[in-house]
Amino acid sequence: MGLREALGGRLFARDRRSPEEKRFGTGLWRQHRDRFSRSVDRYFETAEALHREFGDVDGTAVQDVGAGAPVTPVAAAVGEISALTATLNALDDRVAELMARCHRTVPLDGLVFPAEGRKLLGDVPEAVSRAASLVAQAAQTAAMLRAHLRMHGAADAAQLLEYPASARRYADRAAELLQAASGTADGNGAARGERP
């Protein structure tokens, strides 16, 4: 069973070529949307490789994690990394909505964020950029777990569980940045009479 089936849902970021994606314009908002989605895609690809290589390696399938069955450290670590894909996809949806709102508020076809835009949207571009970097760091953490399992197997169970905990911290920090950016965009859009 693949990761997509094990977690039962859409795990890969949206198709960025769809007509709906025109809502981000061709400039800065598109760039931030694509960068965040690429980070989520990299995370998913690494989680899928982990699931494929180690999802049932020690007799405990990843889908058993959380089902009350005894779970080994490998299955727990791979299961937690895999489960985080759903959280990251929700963040990807949030970034899509935020970038569409930003494009409606300050339409841009270039990569320069004008001073007038800064007055309306503050540090939203920087927050989204930092959030994308944090998701990329979560993907790197998942890749480090994969490398650890390849080199050392299930040795040092405490260290195995630190990888998904670290990935979760990166994702949580990204979510906080996006929440703050959404609040900034909502407040300024509402002040101009826009609906979020």
DRENTI-632081 format. One record per residue: residue in one letter; x, y, z of N, C-alpha, C in turn. Coordinates in steps of 0.1 Angstrom, whole numbers, plus 5000, padded with zeros to 4 digits. Each point is the difference from the previous one (the first is absolute). Example, Ala and Ser with C-alpha at 12.3 -4.5 7.8 and 13.67 -1.06 7.14 Angstrom:
BEGIN
a513249435078499150125000500950125000;s499650114993500950115000499250115008;
END
This chain:
BEGIN
m500949885000499150125000500950125000;g499750104991500850125000499650105010;l500850105002499750105010498750074998;r499750034987498750074997498949925005;e500049874997498949915005500049985015;a501249995006500149985014499450125008;l500250124995499550115007498650054995;g499649944989498750024995499750154995;g500750054991499750134995501050064990;r499850124997500950074991501250045008;l501149964996501350035007500950084992;f499850014988501050084991499450144998;a500850104999499550134998499350014987;r499250114999499250024988500850014987;d499349974989500650014987500150154997;r501250055000500250144998499750054986;r499749914990499750044987498550024997;s499249975010498550014997499650154998;p498950024993499550134998499750085013;e499649935010499750065013501250075005;e501249964997501250055005500350144995;k499350054990500250144995499650105010;r499449965011499650105010501150065008;f501349944997501150055007500850104992;g499650034988500850084991501249944995;t501050084995501249944995501250055007;g499850085011501250065006500349945014;l500150095010500549975013499149905007;w498750014999499049915006500149864994;r500249994987500249874994501349945005;q501050085000501349955005499949945014;h499450075009499949955014499149885000;r498950004993499149884999500849884995;d500750014989500749894995501249955009;r500750095006501049965009499549925012;f498950055006499449925011499649864995;s499350004989499549874994501249904997;r501150064995501149914997500649945013;s500050085011500549955013499149895005;v498750024999499049895004500249884991;d500250024987500249894991501349925004;r501050075003501349935004499749925013;y499350065009499749925012499249884997;f499050014992499249884996500849904994;e500950044990500849904993500949925010;t500550075010500949945010499249915009;a498850045004499149925008499649884993;e499750014987499649894992501149904999;a501250044998501249914999500249935013;l499950075011500149945014498949895001;h498850034997498949915001500349884991;r500450024988500349894991501149915005;e501150065005501249935004499949945015;f499350075008500049965015498649995006;g499050014992498650005006499649885006;d500649884996499649875006501249925002;v501250075002501349935001500149915012;d499450045011500249935013498749935004;g499149974991498849935003498850085005;t500250135001498950095004499850094989;a498949994993499650094989499750145005;v500450104993499850145004498550025002;q499149944993498650035002499549945014;d500849925007499749955013500350115011;v500850104996500350105010498850085004;g499750015013498850065004498849915001;a500149884996498949915000500049915013;g500850035009500149935013500949885000;a500549974988501049884999501350045006;p500849915005501350035005500950054988;v500750115002500750064989501550015003;t500849964990501450015001500550144998;p501250045004500550134998500150044985;v500349904991500150034986498650044994;a499049915004498750034995499450135006;a500350035012499650125006500650124993;a501350004998500750114993499550024986;v499949894992499550014986498550055000;g499249945010498650045000499850155003;e500850055010499950145003500450094988;i501149964994500450084988499050004989;s499449884998498949994990498850085003;a499649995013498850075004500150154999;l501250065001500350144998499650054986;t500049914990499750044987498650074999;a499049955008498750055000500050155005;t500850025011500150135005500650104990;l501149954994500750094990499150034988;n499249904996499050034989499050105004;a499650005013499050105004500750145000;l501350005004500750134999500250054986;d500249904991500150044985498750064995;d498949955005498750064996499950145006;r500450015012500050145007500850104992;v501249954996500950094992499350044987;a499449904994499350034987498950115002;e499249995010499050105003500650135003;l501150005008500650125004500750074988;m500649934992500750064988498950064990;a498949934999498950054992499550135005;r499850015014499550125006501050114999;c501349975001501050104998500050064986;h499849914990500050044986498850094998;r498949975006498850094998500350145007;t500750005011500250125007501150084993;v501149944997501150074993500449914988;p499450024989500349924988501450034995;l500849894998501450014996500349914989;d500750054989500549924990501549995000;g500650075009501449995002500349955014;l501350015003500549955013500350115010;v499850124996500250115010498750035007;f500250015013498850025009500150155003;p499050084994500150155002499650045014;a500550135002499750065014498550005003;e499250034990498550005002499649865005;g500549904994499749865004500449975014;r501250065004500549985013499150065011;k499450124996499150065009498749925002;l499649934990498849925001500249865006;l501149944996500249865004501249975009;g500750105003501149995010501149904996;d500349905008501049914998499549864995;v498950004994499449874995500949934991;p500750064990500949934991501149935008;e500650075010501149955007499549885009;a498850015006499549895008499849884992;v499450014988499849894992501349934995;s501050094997501349954996500649925012;r500050055012500549935011499349875003;a498650004998499349885002500449904990;a500250034987500549914990501349945004;s500950085005501349955005499949905011;l499050035009499849915011499549864996;v499150014990499549874994501149934993;a500950074993501149944994500949935011;q500250075011500849945011499349875005;a498750005001499249885004500349894990;a500050034987500449904990501449955002;q500950095003501449955002500049915013;t499350035010499949925012499549864996;a499049994992499549874996501049934992;a500850074991501149934993501149955009;m500250085011501049955010499549875007;l498749995003499549885005500249884991;r499750034987500249894990501549964999;a500950105000501449965000500449925013;h499550055011500349935013499549854999;l498849984995499549875000500849914990;r500550064989500849924991501349975006;m500650095007501349975006500049925013;h499050035008500149945014498849915003;g499050004992498849925003499350065012;a499549915009499250045011500850045013;a501350004998500950045012499750145005;d500050015013499850135007498650054997;a499049945006498650034999499750145003;a500650065011499850135004500350104989;q501149984993500450084989499149994988;l499549884997499049984990498850095002;l499550015012498850085003500350155000;e501250045001500350144999499850064986;y500249924990499950054986498550054998;p499049915002498650054998499750125010;a500550005012499750115009500650134994;s501249994995500650124994499250054988;a499649904991499250044988498750075005;r499449955010498850055005500250155005;r501150025007500350135005500250104988;y500649964989500250084989498650044994;a499149894999498750024994499250095009;d500149995013499250085009500550154999;r501350024999500550144999499550064986;a500049924990499550054987498550035001;a499249925007498650035002499850135008;e500950025010499950135007500250124992;l501149994991500350114991498850034990;l499549894995498950024991498750055006;q499849965013498850065007500250155002;a501250045004500350145002499850084986;a500649944990499850064986498650014996;s499249905003498650004996499350115008;g500350025013499450105008500350144995;t501350024995500450134994499250024988;a499949904991499350024987498550025003;d499449935009498650015003499750145006;g500850055009499850135006500150114990;n501050004991500150104990499049994989;g499649884996499049984990498650055005;a499849975013498750045006499950155001;a501250075002500050145001499750074987;r500349934989499750054987498649954994;g499349935009498749964996500049874992;e501149925000500049874992499549895009;r499549904994499649885007501149904999;p500449945011501149905000499649884992;
END
